[in-house]
């Protein structure tokens, strides 16, 4: 049996998730029929990894499991690839694997990418543009793909429209700012941190506001990943007929619904999760053509993954945290 280094969720602790984080030797992955392996060159941290350690979306009997959804690396034929982390059947989802009732993400049912090697279905490999580094490419499959789908698949807006991105600093939010700006949207962003507001402007936001601040005018759509702490502000910020696209709830999942505002102003609330393999291909092409690049907060060796998890748990980041084996 061949051995590799990996970072795993060994136990669940809802109050102190880092208690369940372990790293060390694990067997290299077995490869089912139709699957292949990728030698990981870079992998990125997501809130999903912290939620797993809290026990959200996973049962204890599946532990230990290797964490990580995102990866860029080299396949068995020597090709540089990006790993699409949605494990699902497009046919069962009506052409969209994210709608497959049986779909999962890497690190939920199958071992994830925080390792020297990862096993994935062959269809989940996407060519990495030569213009992207492995570290940049590793940021795409979760946060950047989620932002791409929210902006271009779910928001339903033409260039020149105004979008509000709540919680500038996180991976999806920084991706939405950069992608929206490059696509010709007027992008407004919020953050409690003055430093993060300034950095949002540097990323391409037209204006940045303190969380909850009154805006100069109502917006066409809100990109919402924060949840409870910003939900009321998101609803109040929309023009009549506007739309909230929500893909996360890092501050809590049960805000007051304010249904009177929703129906009276004919607002739409649209859920969005990840994206398809085809959308990941187009996202990589978009970055290749435009020169837009993921904002990377820091790059750490996988052996120091705990420091990255601690930074994410404390909100001490702007952009993506990337690990290299």
C-alpha positions as CSV (number, residue, x, y, z in Angstrom):
1,X,0.0,0.0,0.0
2,X,1.4,3.4,-1.0
3,X,1.2,6.2,1.5
4,X,0.7,10.0,1.1
5,X,0.4,13.0,3.3
6,X,-3.2,14.3,3.9
7,X,-5.3,16.6,6.1
8,X,-8.4,15.0,7.5
9,X,-11.5,15.6,9.5
10,X,-11.1,13.0,12.3
11,X,-14.0,14.0,14.5
12,X,-16.8,16.6,14.8
13,X,-16.7,19.5,17.2
14,X,-19.4,22.1,16.5
15,X,-18.0,24.6,19.0
16,X,-14.3,24.2,18.2
17,X,-14.0,22.8,14.8
18,X,-10.2,22.7,14.7
19,X,-10.3,20.0,17.4
20,X,-11.2,17.6,14.7
21,X,-8.5,18.5,12.3
22,X,-5.6,16.0,11.8
23,X,-2.8,15.6,9.4
24,X,-0.4,12.7,8.6
25,X,-0.1,9.6,6.5
26,X,-3.0,8.1,4.6
27,X,-3.3,5.4,1.9
28,X,-3.2,6.7,-1.6
29,X,-6.7,6.7,-3.2
30,X,-8.2,3.6,-4.8
31,X,-9.6,4.3,-8.3
32,X,-13.0,3.0,-9.2
33,X,-13.8,2.2,-12.9
34,X,-14.3,5.4,-14.8
35,X,-12.2,7.4,-12.3
36,X,-8.6,8.6,-12.4
37,X,-6.1,10.2,-10.1
38,X,-4.6,13.7,-10.1
39,X,-1.3,14.6,-8.4
40,X,-2.3,17.8,-6.5
41,X,-0.1,20.8,-7.1
42,X,-2.3,23.3,-5.2
43,X,-5.6,23.2,-3.3
44,X,-7.7,25.9,-1.7
45,X,-9.6,26.2,1.5
46,X,-13.3,26.9,1.7
47,X,-15.9,27.5,4.4
48,X,-17.2,24.1,3.4
49,X,-14.1,22.5,5.1
50,X,-14.8,24.4,8.3
51,X,-18.5,23.4,8.3
52,X,-17.5,19.7,7.8
53,X,-15.4,19.9,11.0
54,X,-18.5,21.3,12.7
55,X,-20.6,18.3,11.5
56,X,-22.6,20.2,8.9
57,X,-23.5,18.0,5.8
58,X,-21.6,14.9,7.0
59,X,-22.3,12.0,9.4
60,X,-19.8,10.9,12.0
61,X,-19.7,7.4,10.5
62,X,-18.0,8.8,7.4
63,X,-15.0,10.0,9.4
64,X,-12.1,10.1,9.0
65,X,-12.3,11.7,5.6
66,X,-9.8,13.8,3.7
67,X,-11.0,17.4,3.5
68,X,-10.8,19.8,0.5
69,X,-13.0,20.5,-2.5
70,X,-10.6,22.4,-4.8
71,X,-7.5,21.3,-6.6
72,X,-5.3,21.9,-9.6
73,X,-2.6,19.4,-10.6
74,X,-1.4,16.9,-13.1
75,X,-3.4,13.9,-14.4
76,X,-2.1,10.5,-15.1
77,X,-1.2,11.5,-18.7
78,X,0.8,14.5,-17.6
79,X,-1.8,17.1,-18.5
80,X,-2.3,20.2,-16.3
81,X,-5.9,20.1,-15.0
82,X,-8.4,21.7,-12.7
83,X,-10.6,19.3,-10.7
84,X,-14.4,19.9,-10.8
85,X,-15.5,18.9,-7.3
86,X,-19.2,18.1,-7.9
87,X,-19.6,14.4,-8.0
88,X,-22.9,13.8,-9.8
89,X,-24.6,12.6,-12.9
90,X,-25.8,15.3,-15.3
91,X,-28.5,13.0,-16.7
92,X,-30.1,12.6,-13.2
93,X,-30.1,16.4,-12.9
94,X,-31.7,17.1,-16.2
95,X,-28.4,18.1,-17.8
96,X,-27.0,19.8,-14.6
97,X,-25.0,17.6,-12.2
98,X,-25.6,20.1,-9.4
99,X,-29.3,19.2,-9.5
100,X,-28.6,15.5,-9.3
101,X,-30.5,14.4,-6.1
102,X,-27.5,12.1,-5.3
103,X,-24.8,14.6,-6.0
104,X,-22.1,15.3,-3.5
105,X,-18.9,17.4,-3.3
106,X,-15.4,16.0,-2.8
107,X,-14.9,15.5,1.0
108,X,-18.5,14.6,1.7
109,X,-18.8,11.1,0.4
110,X,-15.4,10.7,-1.2
111,X,-12.0,11.8,0.1
112,X,-11.1,15.4,-0.9
113,X,-8.2,17.3,-2.2
114,X,-6.1,18.2,0.9
115,X,-3.6,15.4,-0.1
116,X,-0.8,14.6,-2.5
117,X,-3.3,12.7,-4.7
118,X,-7.1,12.7,-5.3
119,X,-9.3,10.3,-7.2
120,X,-12.1,11.8,-9.3
121,X,-14.3,10.7,-12.2
122,X,-12.6,11.3,-15.5
123,X,-15.3,13.8,-16.7
124,X,-14.4,16.0,-13.7
125,X,-11.1,17.0,-15.2
126,X,-11.0,20.4,-16.9
127,X,-7.9,21.6,-18.8
128,X,-5.9,24.3,-17.0
129,X,-5.1,27.3,-19.1
130,X,-1.3,27.8,-19.3
131,X,-1.8,31.4,-18.3
132,X,-3.0,30.4,-14.8
133,X,-0.7,29.2,-12.1
134,X,-1.6,26.1,-10.1
135,X,-2.3,28.3,-7.1
136,X,-4.7,30.5,-9.1
137,X,-6.4,27.6,-10.8
138,X,-7.0,25.9,-7.4
139,X,-9.2,28.8,-6.4
140,X,-11.7,28.2,-9.2
141,X,-13.8,25.0,-8.5
142,X,-15.7,26.2,-5.5
143,X,-15.7,29.9,-4.6
144,X,-15.0,31.3,-8.1
145,X,-17.3,28.8,-9.8
146,X,-20.1,29.7,-7.3
147,X,-19.6,33.4,-8.0
148,X,-19.6,32.8,-11.7
149,X,-22.9,30.9,-11.6
150,X,-24.5,33.5,-9.3
151,X,-23.6,36.4,-11.5
152,X,-24.0,35.0,-14.9
153,X,-26.4,32.1,-14.5
154,X,-28.8,33.2,-11.7
155,X,-28.8,37.0,-11.3
156,X,-30.2,37.5,-14.8
157,X,-28.6,40.9,-15.3
158,X,-27.1,42.7,-18.3
159,X,-23.8,44.5,-18.1
160,X,-24.2,48.0,-16.7
161,X,-26.6,46.7,-13.9
162,X,-25.8,47.4,-10.3
163,X,-25.0,44.5,-7.9
164,X,-24.3,44.6,-4.2
165,X,-21.8,42.1,-2.9
166,X,-22.3,41.5,0.9
167,X,-19.3,40.6,3.1
168,X,-16.3,41.6,0.9
169,X,-13.4,39.5,2.0
170,X,-14.6,36.0,1.6
171,X,-13.7,33.8,-1.4
172,X,-17.1,34.0,-3.2
173,X,-17.4,37.7,-2.5
174,X,-14.0,38.7,-3.8
175,X,-14.6,36.5,-6.8
176,X,-18.0,38.2,-7.5
177,X,-16.3,41.6,-7.2
178,X,-13.6,40.8,-9.7
179,X,-15.8,38.9,-12.1
180,X,-18.6,41.5,-12.0
181,X,-16.3,44.4,-12.6
182,X,-14.6,42.6,-15.5
183,X,-18.0,41.8,-17.1
184,X,-19.2,45.4,-16.9
185,X,-21.4,45.5,-13.9
186,X,-21.4,48.4,-11.5
187,X,-20.3,46.6,-8.3
188,X,-20.9,47.8,-4.8
189,X,-19.5,45.9,-1.8
190,X,-19.9,45.9,2.0
191,X,-17.7,45.0,4.9
192,X,-17.4,45.8,8.6
193,X,-13.7,46.4,8.0
194,X,-12.4,49.6,6.5
195,X,-9.3,47.7,5.3
196,X,-11.5,45.2,3.4
197,X,-13.6,48.0,1.9
198,X,-10.4,49.6,0.6
199,X,-9.2,46.3,-0.8
200,X,-12.6,45.7,-2.4
201,X,-12.2,49.0,-4.3
202,X,-8.7,47.8,-5.5
203,X,-10.3,44.6,-6.7
204,X,-12.7,46.5,-8.9
205,X,-15.7,47.6,-6.8
206,X,-17.1,51.0,-7.7
207,X,-18.0,51.8,-4.2
208,X,-17.7,50.1,-0.8
209,X,-19.9,50.7,2.2
210,X,-19.9,49.7,5.9
211,X,-22.2,46.7,6.5
212,X,-25.8,47.8,6.8
213,X,-25.2,51.3,5.5
214,X,-27.9,53.1,3.5
215,X,-27.0,53.0,-0.2
216,X,-27.1,55.9,-2.7
217,X,-29.8,54.0,-4.6
218,X,-31.4,50.5,-4.7
219,X,-29.6,47.8,-6.6
220,X,-30.7,45.3,-9.3
221,X,-29.3,42.2,-7.5
222,X,-27.5,41.2,-4.3
223,X,-24.9,38.5,-4.1
224,X,-25.5,37.1,-0.6
225,X,-23.3,34.6,1.2
226,X,-23.3,36.0,4.8
227,X,-26.9,35.2,5.7
228,X,-28.5,36.3,9.0
229,X,-26.3,39.3,9.6
230,X,-26.9,41.0,6.3
231,X,-30.2,39.5,5.1
232,X,-32.5,42.4,6.1
233,X,-30.1,44.9,4.5
234,X,-30.0,42.8,1.4
235,X,-33.8,42.9,1.1
236,X,-34.0,46.6,1.8
237,X,-31.2,47.3,-0.8
238,X,-33.2,45.9,-3.7
239,X,-35.2,47.8,-6.2
240,X,-38.7,46.6,-6.9
241,X,-38.5,43.4,-8.9
242,X,-34.9,42.9,-7.8
243,X,-33.2,39.6,-6.9
244,X,-31.2,38.1,-4.1
245,X,-28.9,35.3,-5.2
246,X,-27.9,33.3,-2.1
247,X,-25.2,30.6,-1.9
248,X,-24.3,30.6,1.7
249,X,-25.1,31.7,5.3
250,X,-21.9,31.9,7.2
251,X,-23.5,34.1,9.9
252,X,-26.6,32.0,10.4
253,X,-29.3,30.4,8.3
254,X,-32.6,31.6,9.9
255,X,-33.0,35.4,9.4
256,X,-36.5,37.0,9.6
257,X,-38.0,36.3,6.1
258,X,-39.7,39.8,5.9
259,X,-42.2,38.2,3.5
260,X,-44.2,41.4,3.3
261,X,-41.3,43.2,1.6
262,X,-40.7,40.2,-0.7
263,X,-44.2,40.1,-2.0
264,X,-45.0,43.8,-2.0
265,X,-41.9,44.7,-3.9
266,X,-42.1,41.5,-6.0
267,X,-38.5,40.5,-5.0
268,X,-37.0,37.2,-6.0
269,X,-34.9,35.0,-3.8
270,X,-32.8,32.5,-5.8
271,X,-30.6,29.8,-4.4
272,X,-27.4,28.8,-6.1
273,X,-24.9,26.0,-5.4
274,X,-21.5,25.5,-7.1
275,X,-21.7,25.2,-10.9
276,X,-21.4,22.7,-13.7
277,X,-18.3,21.3,-15.3
278,X,-19.2,23.3,-18.5
279,X,-19.4,26.5,-16.4
280,X,-16.0,25.7,-14.9
281,X,-14.6,25.4,-18.4
282,X,-16.1,28.8,-19.3
283,X,-14.8,30.4,-16.1
284,X,-11.3,29.2,-16.8
285,X,-11.6,30.6,-20.3
286,X,-13.0,33.9,-19.0
287,X,-9.9,34.4,-16.8
288,X,-7.6,33.4,-19.6
289,X,-9.1,36.0,-21.9
290,X,-9.6,38.8,-19.5
291,X,-6.5,38.5,-17.3
292,X,-8.7,38.5,-14.1
293,X,-7.0,36.5,-11.4
294,X,-8.2,35.2,-8.0
295,X,-7.1,37.2,-5.0
296,X,-5.0,34.9,-2.9
297,X,-4.7,35.9,0.8
298,X,-1.8,33.5,1.5
299,X,-0.2,30.3,0.3
300,X,0.8,27.7,3.0
301,X,2.3,24.3,2.8
302,X,-0.3,21.6,3.5
303,X,1.5,20.7,6.7
304,X,0.5,24.1,8.1
305,X,-3.2,23.8,7.1
306,X,-4.2,24.4,10.7
307,X,-3.0,28.0,10.5
308,X,-5.2,28.5,7.4
309,X,-8.2,27.0,9.1
310,X,-7.7,29.2,12.1
311,X,-7.6,32.3,9.9
312,X,-10.8,31.4,8.1
313,X,-12.6,30.5,11.4
314,X,-11.7,34.0,12.7
315,X,-12.5,35.8,9.4
316,X,-8.9,37.0,9.2
317,X,-8.5,36.8,5.4
318,X,-9.2,38.6,2.1
319,X,-9.5,36.3,-0.8
320,X,-8.4,32.7,-0.9
321,X,-6.1,30.6,1.3
322,X,-4.2,28.1,-0.8
323,X,-2.3,25.0,0.3
324,X,0.6,23.3,-1.6
325,X,1.5,19.7,-0.8
